[in-house]
């Protein structure tokens, strides 16, 4: 397991060593969704909000 700090609340999160870029991790402290943007070094940022597709 690796650790990384939440970019929203700075809580320390345990992340599986086999995580992949684009994986979404939920912070256990603030509930924020974080996206893995790099695995070496392990880096996360707030995941973009999912927008609804109205078929336009």
C-alpha positions, 0 to 999 in steps of 0.5 A: 500500500502507498499513501497520498494526501487528499487534495481537498482535506489533506487526510492521508489515504492508503492506496493499493500499489496496483492502482492505475491512472484514471482510477477514482478513489474516495476520501474516507474523511471528506468523501471527495472523489480523487482521480489518480493522475500519476503512479510514479510518484503517486499523485491524485487530484479532485476528479472532474464532476460527471456531467449528464449527457442529454443526447445533444 
